[in-house]
Amino acid sequence: MLWIAVVIGGCYMNFKCVIFDLDGTLVNTIDDIADSMNKALSLYNFPVHTSCEYTKIVGWGIKRLAFLALPVEEQKKDGVEELTENLAEAATKFYAENPVIYSKPYLGIQDVVLALKQKRVKTAVLTNKPDPVAQLVIQKLFPQDSFNIVRGDIFSLPRKPDPSLVWDMLMELDVSPRETIIVGDSEIDMETAYNANCHALGVSWGFRPKEVLENAGAQRIIDKAEDLLPIVFGK
């Protein structure tokens, strides 16, 4: 694994960039995600889901979430593509109107982001959440300029686990993949790190269990936000 290449003879390299996932990594957003999607489902008289059920199907973007939230029999019908588009659009609208009713940063994560900034480690957020909503969540829950770049899902552009946006961000930040850690709570984030030749760091406090991260190639999994700092700073 790539992580082994970083630790040689007890010496650790310093990383210059950390790219964070948003949902389940920086912020516990699941109740707001559930609320917005359930409102959209209710518009079409479909059954709603619990927040716990949503933790299993989030991460691939709003359109995929809308599709997976539909009853199985609806997923197989003609016209499901248009229905999915309409659901996704409605959910995004509801979400943008009230993006942080329930959402809160995970314990210690704001202090960790501040510590990285103070040490001039470049930080970014890359999420499959719709970009306008991602920008609002970060603006409302983190101090201004906490991150060098915040980028969500933009129509027509690739999304995680495609590495294209990672490479675009690294070019903008002037750092290389081997100097970069991607931090996330899902198999999507670990696959993104692998595809982009970055280091894959999983977090255990998010939406997926540890075994999912391990099976997806996480090179290390941390249990507390502050555990990230000695990894980045080579201690």
N, C-alpha and C positions, 0 to 999 in steps of 0.2 A: 504494500500500500504506500501511497505517497507520504503518509505521516512518518514512516520509518526513515525516509530520506531526509527528514528534517532533524532527526535526533541521531547524532553520530558521536560516539565516544563520550556521551554525557553532555555534549554541547548543543545548545538550541539556537536556531536562527531567529532573528527578530522579523516580525511581519510588518508590512507598511500599510496594509489595507484590510479592513473587515467589511464584508457585505452581509447585511442582516436580512433575513426574511422578516415579514411584518407580523402576520397573523400566527399566533401560537409561539412566536419567538420574542418579539419586542413587546407585543401587546396581546392580552387576552380579549379577543374581539368576538368570540363565538356567540355570545348572547345577542349582540347587535346584528351579526350575520344572520342568525336564526330569525330574529324579529323581522328584518327586512324581507327575507325570502318567504317567510310565512305569510306576510301581508300580501306579497305578490301571488302566492298560491291561493290565498283566500279569494282574491279577485276572480279567479277562475273556478272557484268552488272545489279545489283539490284539497286533500287532507294535508295537515301541517306536520312538522317534525319537532322533536325535542332538540335542545342544544347539543346534547350528547350524541344524537344521531348525526348531526351536522359535522361533528369532528371527524367522522369517517369519510366524508365526501368533499370536504373543502380542499383547496390548494391548487386546483387546475384552472381556475378562472371562473368568472360569474356565469358564463354560458354553460360550461360543463356542470357547474353546481346546479343551475336551473334544470338541466336535463336529468341529472341524478335525483333531484328532489321530486320529480314527477312519479306517479305510480307506474309500476313496470308495464302495465297494459297500455298506458298512454305513450310510453317510450317507443312502442312498436307500431304506432299508428302512422298513417300517412299525414303529412303536415306537421310532424313533431318539430321539424327545424324552425318553422315560423312560430310555433307555440313557445319553443325554447327562447327564441329571440325576444318575444314579447314579455315573457317572464323575467328574463335577465334585465331588460330595460326597466320594467316596473320595480324590480328589487333594487336596482342601482339608484333609481329616483328616490325611493323610500330611504335608502341608506344615506344618500347625500344630504337629505333633509335633516337627519338626526344621526350623525356618524359615531357619536361617543356617549350614548345614553348609559350604557353598561360597561363599556370598554375601559380597561385600566392597564398601564404598563406592568410587566411582571416585576416582582420584588428585586430591587437592586439594579435593574437594567438601566435606569436613567443615570445612576452614578457611574456605571461602567462606561456608558457612551461618553459622559463628561471626561472621565479619566483618559479615554482614548484620544479625545480631542485635545486635551491638555498636553499630551505627549506627541501631538502632531501625527497621530495615526489617522489615515484617511478612512472615512466611514461612509457607507452608502446603504440604502434600503432598496431591495429589489423584490417586488411582490407581484403575484398574479391578480391581486385585487384591482378593480378598475382604477386607473390613475387619478381621476378627480377625487375619489373617496380616499385613496391612499394619502394624497396630499393633505386632505382635511384632517385625517386621523393623526398624522404626524404633527401638523400645525397645532392641534388642540392639546396634545399630550406630551410634547417635548419642547424644550426651549428653542427659540429661533436659532438657526444655523447649527443645530446638533449634528446634522449630516451634510456631507459635501454634495450628495446626490440622493434624491428620492424618486424612484421610478416605478410606476405601476403598469398595469395592462393597458396598452393603447391599441385601438383597433388597427388591424392590418400589420402590426409588428409581431414578431415571434414572442412567445412567452416561455417561462421556465417549463421544462428542463432544457430548452434550446439555449446554447451558450452565447448566442449572438449579442444579446443585451449586456451580458457580463463583459464580454470583450470590448464593447463600445464604451462601457463605463470605465474599464481599466485604462483604455486609451485616453479618455478624458482626464483621468486622475494621474496618468503617467506612472503606472505601476504594472508589474508583470503578474501573470497568474500564480507563479511560484511564491510570490510575496503576499499572496492574498488568501484569507480564510473566508469561506462562505459558511455562515451560521444559520441553521434552520432546524425546524422540528418535524420535517416530513421527508418521505422518500423522494419527493420532487426536488427538494433542496440538495439532497445528497447526490442525486443524479445530475443536477445542474453543476455542482462542483466538479464532479468527475468529468462531465462533458467539456467543461471550461479549463480543465487542468489546474484547478485551484484545490485548496485543502478543505476537506469536508468535515465540519464540526457539528455534531448534533446536540440538541438540548432536550433534556428529559421532561421539562415542565410544560411542553406544548400539547398539541392535539393528537399526536401519534405515540403509541407505546415504543419503548426502547428497541424491542426486537424488530420493529419495522425499520428503524434507522440503521440498526446493525446489518440487516439483510440488504439494505440499499447501499451499503458501502461506507457508512460513517467511520471515519478514521479515529474518532474519539467522541465520547458523549459526556457532556458536563451536566451537573445537577444543580448548580447555582450560578447566577450571572457572574459573580466575581471570579469564578474559576476561569473565565476567559482571559483575564488580565495577565497572569503568569505565562500563559501560552503565547500570547501576542508579544509580550516583552522579553521572552526568552529566559525566564527565571525558573 
